[in-house]
Amino acid sequence: MSEKTVVVALGHKALGTTLPEQKLATRETAKAIADLVEEGTRVVISHSNGPQVGMIHTAMNEFGKAHPDYTFAPMSVCSAMSQGYIGYDLQNALREELRKRGFMRTPVVTVVTQVRVDENDPAFQNPSKPIGHFMTKEQAEHAEKAYGYVMKEDAGRGYRRVVASPKPVEIVEQDAINSLVDANKIVICCGG
């Protein structure tokens, strides 16, 4: 394995917006990442989770409305859930692609990742990361009043909830990630 490490950053649309789209996207992504592995490159993968975390948050909140004994899931928990299932799909797609190429036991691991942010980051004053589904103006106004969401119009396609996206100042699991990369593991570090 070379000393070269490549970070592959999968942006907002790279993984699709539905589970079937994500399955297809991870298989295609795995081919490009396997090319890097074949070249002897160490690989770290980071990804966005906007559509996924929005779906999970909506589902958890709808469940909470239907079952008053359960509490609503905070965004941090929904983010961890999205990281887990995105990592799961990426791991499986990458392992399968590597197996097809003769890499029978190449270790691939997902690290559910947390970041520390500056509590004074201006992003908290102006949320801008869209999550979840599109809504009509009336639905958006209801969500603002009923749930305290911040809603913004999204390029003429409707309204979406937006959340703060502050700049990370530290990755909590950085030492664990470094040790996995140093041990020549393919690491999926979650983003979002």
C-alpha atoms as a printed R data frame, in Angstrom:
    type eleno elety resid chain resno       x       y      z
1   ATOM     1    CA   MET     A     1   0.000   0.000  0.000
2   ATOM     2    CA   SER     A     2   1.356   3.434 -0.878
3   ATOM     3    CA   GLU     A     3   1.836   6.358  1.447
4   ATOM     4    CA   LYS     A     4  -0.647   8.290 -0.674
5   ATOM     5    CA   THR     A     5  -4.054   8.871  0.928
6   ATOM     6    CA   VAL     A     6  -6.975  10.205 -1.074
7   ATOM     7    CA   VAL     A     7 -10.094  11.702  0.489
8   ATOM     8    CA   VAL     A     8 -13.177  11.114 -1.647
9   ATOM     9    CA   ALA     A     9 -15.902  13.633 -0.786
10  ATOM    10    CA   LEU     A    10 -19.367  12.651 -1.975
11  ATOM    11    CA   GLY     A    11 -21.546  15.731 -2.226
12  ATOM    12    CA   HIS     A    12 -25.233  16.303 -1.683
13  ATOM    13    CA   LYS     A    13 -26.572  14.657 -4.866
14  ATOM    14    CA   ALA     A    14 -23.850  11.988 -5.194
15  ATOM    15    CA   LEU     A    15 -25.888   9.437 -3.259
16  ATOM    16    CA   GLY     A    16 -29.324  10.103 -4.714
17  ATOM    17    CA   THR     A    17 -32.396  11.130 -2.784
18  ATOM    18    CA   THR     A    18 -34.175   7.782 -2.315
19  ATOM    19    CA   LEU     A    19 -33.049   4.364 -1.087
20  ATOM    20    CA   PRO     A    20 -33.110   2.791 -4.585
21  ATOM    21    CA   GLU     A    21 -31.152   5.763 -5.995
22  ATOM    22    CA   GLN     A    22 -28.639   5.419 -3.166
23  ATOM    23    CA   LYS     A    23 -28.115   1.705 -3.858
24  ATOM    24    CA   LEU     A    24 -27.373   2.452 -7.514
25  ATOM    25    CA   ALA     A    25 -25.179   5.465 -6.709
26  ATOM    26    CA   THR     A    26 -23.083   3.556 -4.178
27  ATOM    27    CA   ARG     A    27 -22.435   0.777 -6.705
28  ATOM    28    CA   GLU     A    28 -21.242   3.314 -9.277
29  ATOM    29    CA   THR     A    29 -19.151   5.162 -6.690
30  ATOM    30    CA   ALA     A    30 -17.595   1.889 -5.545
31  ATOM    31    CA   LYS     A    31 -16.154   1.327 -9.029
32  ATOM    32    CA   ALA     A    32 -14.232   4.621 -8.946
33  ATOM    33    CA   ILE     A    33 -13.028   4.024 -5.387
34  ATOM    34    CA   ALA     A    34 -11.939   0.467 -6.244
35  ATOM    35    CA   ASP     A    35  -9.791   1.942 -9.037
36  ATOM    36    CA   LEU     A    36  -7.924   3.944 -6.380
37  ATOM    37    CA   VAL     A    37  -7.506   0.861 -4.178
38  ATOM    38    CA   GLU     A    38  -6.126  -1.111 -7.146
39  ATOM    39    CA   GLU     A    39  -3.517   1.628 -7.589
40  ATOM    40    CA   GLY     A    40  -2.429   1.061 -3.978
41  ATOM    41    CA   THR     A    41  -3.922   4.263 -2.608
42  ATOM    42    CA   ARG     A    42  -5.275   4.540  0.927
43  ATOM    43    CA   VAL     A    43  -8.840   5.844  0.792
44  ATOM    44    CA   VAL     A    44 -10.963   7.911  3.151
45  ATOM    45    CA   ILE     A    45 -14.549   8.605  2.093
46  ATOM    46    CA   SER     A    46 -16.671  11.450  3.391
47  ATOM    47    CA   HIS     A    47 -20.250  12.118  2.387
48  ATOM    48    CA   SER     A    48 -23.137  14.513  2.675
49  ATOM    49    CA   ASN     A    49 -26.476  13.395  4.088
50  ATOM    50    CA   GLY     A    50 -29.008  16.154  3.337
51  ATOM    51    CA   PRO     A    51 -31.759  14.115  1.680
52  ATOM    52    CA   GLN     A    52 -31.269  11.139  3.992
53  ATOM    53    CA   VAL     A    53 -31.246  13.027  7.300
54  ATOM    54    CA   GLY     A    54 -34.325  14.955  6.193
55  ATOM    55    CA   MET     A    55 -36.221  11.746  5.443
56  ATOM    56    CA   ILE     A    56 -35.241  10.214  8.767
57  ATOM    57    CA   HIS     A    57 -36.109  13.337 10.740
58  ATOM    58    CA   THR     A    58 -39.507  13.587  9.064
59  ATOM    59    CA   ALA     A    59 -40.222   9.895  9.655
60  ATOM    60    CA   MET     A    60 -39.181  10.043 13.304
61  ATOM    61    CA   ASN     A    61 -41.291  13.137 13.931
62  ATOM    62    CA   GLU     A    62 -44.320  11.633 12.202
63  ATOM    63    CA   PHE     A    63 -43.887   8.523 14.329
64  ATOM    64    CA   GLY     A    64 -43.711  10.726 17.440
65  ATOM    65    CA   LYS     A    65 -46.944  12.451 16.474
66  ATOM    66    CA   ALA     A    66 -48.717   9.123 15.994
67  ATOM    67    CA   HIS     A    67 -47.315   7.632 19.210
68  ATOM    68    CA   PRO     A    68 -47.336  10.198 22.036
69  ATOM    69    CA   ASP     A    69 -45.364   7.886 24.344
70  ATOM    70    CA   TYR     A    70 -42.298   8.345 22.126
71  ATOM    71    CA   THR     A    71 -40.216  11.495 21.983
72  ATOM    72    CA   PHE     A    72 -39.145  13.270 18.830
73  ATOM    73    CA   ALA     A    73 -35.646  12.418 17.625
74  ATOM    74    CA   PRO     A    74 -33.154  15.289 17.737
75  ATOM    75    CA   MET     A    75 -31.305  16.165 14.540
76  ATOM    76    CA   SER     A    76 -28.046  14.771 15.967
77  ATOM    77    CA   VAL     A    77 -29.593  11.316 16.375
78  ATOM    78    CA   CYS     A    78 -31.133  11.465 12.890
79  ATOM    79    CA   SER     A    79 -27.723  12.412 11.499
80  ATOM    80    CA   ALA     A    80 -26.125   9.386 13.179
81  ATOM    81    CA   MET     A    81 -28.848   7.167 11.720
82  ATOM    82    CA   SER     A    82 -28.221   8.521  8.226
83  ATOM    83    CA   GLN     A    83 -24.468   8.060  8.607
84  ATOM    84    CA   GLY     A    84 -25.022   4.444  9.600
85  ATOM    85    CA   TYR     A    85 -27.187   3.476  6.678
86  ATOM    86    CA   ILE     A    86 -25.195   5.449  4.107
87  ATOM    87    CA   GLY     A    87 -22.000   3.862  5.413
88  ATOM    88    CA   TYR     A    88 -23.651   0.443  5.333
89  ATOM    89    CA   ASP     A    89 -24.577   0.834  1.653
90  ATOM    90    CA   LEU     A    90 -21.141   2.215  0.742
91  ATOM    91    CA   GLN     A    91 -19.318  -0.543  2.641
92  ATOM    92    CA   ASN     A    92 -21.324  -3.292  0.989
93  ATOM    93    CA   ALA     A    93 -21.011  -1.828 -2.501
94  ATOM    94    CA   LEU     A    94 -17.275  -1.289 -2.089
95  ATOM    95    CA   ARG     A    95 -16.630  -4.743 -0.627
96  ATOM    96    CA   GLU     A    96 -18.569  -6.334 -3.499
97  ATOM    97    CA   GLU     A    97 -16.682  -4.332 -6.136
98  ATOM    98    CA   LEU     A    98 -13.333  -5.132 -4.529
99  ATOM    99    CA   ARG     A    99 -14.275  -8.829 -4.294
100 ATOM   100    CA   LYS     A   100 -15.048  -8.848 -8.036
101 ATOM   101    CA   ARG     A   101 -11.543  -7.496 -8.617
102 ATOM   102    CA   GLY     A   102  -9.840 -10.134 -6.502
103 ATOM   103    CA   PHE     A   103  -9.481  -8.183 -3.247
104 ATOM   104    CA   MET     A   104 -11.145 -10.796 -1.099
105 ATOM   105    CA   ARG     A   105 -10.583  -9.429  2.399
106 ATOM   106    CA   THR     A   106  -9.994  -5.711  2.045
107 ATOM   107    CA   PRO     A   107 -11.187  -4.088  5.282
108 ATOM   108    CA   VAL     A   108 -13.799  -1.347  4.887
109 ATOM   109    CA   VAL     A   109 -15.185   0.410  7.958
110 ATOM   110    CA   THR     A   110 -17.685   3.189  8.652
111 ATOM   111    CA   VAL     A   111 -17.079   5.548 11.540
112 ATOM   112    CA   VAL     A   112 -20.145   7.431 12.765
113 ATOM   113    CA   THR     A   113 -18.560  10.840 13.049
114 ATOM   114    CA   GLN     A   114 -19.246  13.833 15.256
115 ATOM   115    CA   VAL     A   115 -17.778  17.304 14.920
116 ATOM   116    CA   ARG     A   116 -17.293  20.161 17.309
117 ATOM   117    CA   VAL     A   117 -18.320  23.590 16.083
118 ATOM   118    CA   ASP     A   118 -17.924  27.135 17.330
119 ATOM   119    CA   GLU     A   119 -21.119  28.060 19.171
120 ATOM   120    CA   ASN     A   120 -20.714  31.594 17.782
121 ATOM   121    CA   ASP     A   121 -20.525  30.434 14.151
122 ATOM   122    CA   PRO     A   122 -22.713  32.791 12.065
123 ATOM   123    CA   ALA     A   123 -24.394  29.766 10.440
124 ATOM   124    CA   PHE     A   124 -26.545  29.440 13.557
125 ATOM   125    CA   GLN     A   125 -28.008  32.885 12.837
126 ATOM   126    CA   ASN     A   126 -28.679  32.112  9.168
127 ATOM   127    CA   PRO     A   127 -29.537  28.418  8.633
128 ATOM   128    CA   SER     A   128 -28.944  27.431  5.009
129 ATOM   129    CA   LYS     A   129 -28.678  23.622  4.690
130 ATOM   130    CA   PRO     A   130 -31.901  22.300  3.132
131 ATOM   131    CA   ILE     A   131 -33.204  19.016  4.499
132 ATOM   132    CA   GLY     A   132 -36.302  17.002  3.910
133 ATOM   133    CA   HIS     A   133 -39.032  17.199  1.335
134 ATOM   134    CA   PHE     A   134 -40.446  20.143 -0.597
135 ATOM   135    CA   MET     A   135 -43.540  21.863  0.749
136 ATOM   136    CA   THR     A   136 -46.066  24.364 -0.470
137 ATOM   137    CA   LYS     A   137 -46.002  27.850  1.015
138 ATOM   138    CA   GLU     A   138 -48.936  26.949  3.243
139 ATOM   139    CA   GLN     A   139 -47.271  23.769  4.508
140 ATOM   140    CA   ALA     A   140 -44.050  25.701  5.163
141 ATOM   141    CA   GLU     A   141 -45.886  28.374  7.140
142 ATOM   142    CA   HIS     A   142 -47.564  25.653  9.200
143 ATOM   143    CA   ALA     A   143 -44.188  23.957  9.885
144 ATOM   144    CA   GLU     A   144 -42.710  27.275 11.019
145 ATOM   145    CA   LYS     A   145 -45.564  27.940 13.424
146 ATOM   146    CA   ALA     A   146 -46.206  24.403 14.661
147 ATOM   147    CA   TYR     A   147 -42.629  23.116 14.958
148 ATOM   148    CA   GLY     A   148 -40.426  26.222 14.977
149 ATOM   149    CA   TYR     A   149 -38.703  25.188 11.733
150 ATOM   150    CA   VAL     A   150 -36.867  27.705  9.591
151 ATOM   151    CA   MET     A   151 -38.225  27.389  6.055
152 ATOM   152    CA   LYS     A   152 -36.845  28.852  2.830
153 ATOM   153    CA   GLU     A   153 -37.994  28.865 -0.758
154 ATOM   154    CA   ASP     A   154 -35.764  26.569 -2.840
155 ATOM   155    CA   ALA     A   155 -35.106  27.695 -6.430
156 ATOM   156    CA   GLY     A   156 -38.763  27.893 -7.441
157 ATOM   157    CA   ARG     A   157 -39.386  24.238 -6.512
158 ATOM   158    CA   GLY     A   158 -41.168  24.860 -3.216
159 ATOM   159    CA   TYR     A   159 -40.141  25.399  0.386
160 ATOM   160    CA   ARG     A   160 -37.797  23.282  2.477
161 ATOM   161    CA   ARG     A   161 -36.668  23.235  6.045
162 ATOM   162    CA   VAL     A   162 -33.169  24.604  6.536
163 ATOM   163    CA   VAL     A   163 -30.818  23.931  9.435
164 ATOM   164    CA   ALA     A   164 -27.542  25.483 10.480
165 ATOM   165    CA   SER     A   165 -24.427  24.124  8.827
166 ATOM   166    CA   PRO     A   166 -21.591  25.530 10.947
167 ATOM   167    CA   LYS     A   167 -17.972  24.982  9.988
168 ATOM   168    CA   PRO     A   168 -16.457  22.025 11.869
169 ATOM   169    CA   VAL     A   169 -13.501  22.949 14.060
170 ATOM   170    CA   GLU     A   170 -12.684  19.416 15.215
171 ATOM   171    CA   ILE     A   171 -13.629  15.856 14.298
172 ATOM   172    CA   VAL     A   172 -14.244  14.047 17.582
173 ATOM   173    CA   GLU     A   173 -13.214  10.652 16.194
174 ATOM   174    CA   GLN     A   174 -10.111  11.963 14.371
175 ATOM   175    CA   ASP     A   175  -7.630   9.781 16.292
176 ATOM   176    CA   ALA     A   176  -9.654   6.637 15.586
177 ATOM   177    CA   ILE     A   177  -9.932   7.563 11.903
178 ATOM   178    CA   ASN     A   178  -6.173   8.195 11.689
179 ATOM   179    CA   SER     A   179  -5.376   4.840 13.282
180 ATOM   180    CA   LEU     A   180  -7.665   3.032 10.824
181 ATOM   181    CA   VAL     A   181  -6.123   4.817  7.837
182 ATOM   182    CA   ASP     A   182  -2.614   4.081  9.168
183 ATOM   183    CA   ALA     A   183  -3.616   0.405  9.406
184 ATOM   184    CA   ASN     A   184  -4.568   0.473  5.676
185 ATOM   185    CA   LYS     A   185  -8.301   0.227  6.231
186 ATOM   186    CA   ILE     A   186 -10.707   1.901  3.828
187 ATOM   187    CA   VAL     A   187 -12.498   4.374  6.061
188 ATOM   188    CA   ILE     A   188 -15.928   5.914  5.507
189 ATOM   189    CA   CYS     A   189 -16.115   9.043  7.674
190 ATOM   190    CA   CYS     A   190 -19.534  10.489  7.766
191 ATOM   191    CA   GLY     A   191 -20.428  14.038  6.995
192 ATOM   192    CA   GLY     A   192 -23.546  16.061  6.799
